[in-house]
Amino acid sequence: MQNSMRFSAMRQHELVGGGLVISTDRAIGVSALFIAGQRLAIAMLLAAEALNAAIEKIVDRLSPERSSFARDSQDLCLAAMLFLIIANGIFVAIASKSAWA
């Protein structure tokens, strides 16, 4: 139950952030192609968050006590999310730079 609430909160933050990014892109005149790419990147981030939540549920079920297996698998899931967030940030920076150039 707690994982699904955490997933819901993360999804809401990512949706709000994605909406702000796309609104900002439109306001500064980013091309439709960049906006489509950003939407794809946001969708990938949401999909990865869902997979992250599913993997965490499985790991919690398989290893309810603290173990290196659980810690390592959850750390890898978080690393994947971090890489996608960084990729989204780079995409925003490139789109913003191209709009101002």
C-alpha positions in Angstrom: 0.0 0.0 0.0 2.8 2.4 0.9 4.6 1.8 -2.4 1.5 2.5 -4.4 1.0 5.8 -2.6 4.7 6.7 -3.2 4.3 5.8 -6.9 1.2 8.0 -7.1 3.0 10.9 -5.5 6.0 10.5 -7.8 3.7 10.2 -10.9 1.9 13.4 -9.9 5.3 15.3 -9.5 6.5 14.0 -12.9 3.2 14.9 -14.6 3.2 18.4 -13.2 6.9 18.8 -14.1 6.3 17.5 -17.6 3.4 19.9 -18.0 5.5 22.8 -16.9 8.3 21.8 -19.3 6.0 21.5 -22.3 4.2 24.8 -21.4 7.5 26.5 -21.1 8.7 25.0 -24.4 5.6 26.4 -26.1 6.0 29.8 -24.5 9.6 30.2 -25.7 8.8 28.9 -29.2 10.4 25.4 -29.2 9.6 23.5 -32.4 6.9 20.9 -32.5 9.5 18.2 -33.1 11.2 19.0 -29.8 7.9 19.1 -28.0 7.0 15.7 -29.4 10.4 14.4 -28.3 9.9 15.8 -24.8 6.5 14.1 -24.5 8.1 10.8 -25.5 10.9 11.3 -22.9 8.2 12.1 -20.2 6.2 9.0 -21.2 9.4 6.9 -20.9 10.0 8.4 -17.4 6.5 7.5 -16.3 6.8 4.0 -17.7 10.2 3.6 -15.9 8.6 4.8 -12.6 5.8 2.2 -13.0 8.4 -0.5 -13.6 10.4 0.8 -10.6 7.4 0.5 -8.4 6.6 -3.0 -9.6 10.2 -4.1 -9.0 10.2 -2.7 -5.5 7.0 -4.5 -4.7 8.5 -7.8 -6.0 11.7 -7.3 -4.0 9.8 -6.3 -0.9 7.7 -9.5 -1.3 10.8 -11.8 -1.9 12.9 -10.2 0.8 10.8 -8.6 3.5 13.8 -8.3 5.9 16.8 -6.1 5.1 19.1 -7.7 2.7 21.8 -6.8 0.2 19.7 -8.2 -2.6 16.8 -5.9 -1.8 19.1 -2.9 -1.3 21.0 -3.5 -4.5 18.0 -4.0 -6.7 16.2 -0.9 -5.3 19.4 1.1 -5.8 19.6 0.0 -9.4 16.0 1.0 -10.0 16.6 4.4 -8.5 19.7 4.8 -10.7 17.7 4.1 -13.8 15.2 6.8 -12.7 18.0 9.3 -12.1 19.4 8.7 -15.5 16.0 9.3 -17.1 15.5 12.5 -15.2 19.0 13.6 -16.2 18.2 12.8 -19.9 15.0 14.8 -19.6 16.9 17.7 -18.2 19.4 17.5 -21.0 16.6 17.4 -23.5 15.1 20.6 -22.0 18.4 22.3 -22.1 18.9 21.5 -25.8 15.4 22.5 -26.7 15.7 25.8 -24.7 19.1 26.6 -26.3 17.7 25.9 -29.8 14.7 28.2 -29.2 17.0 31.1 -28.1 19.5 30.6 -30.9 
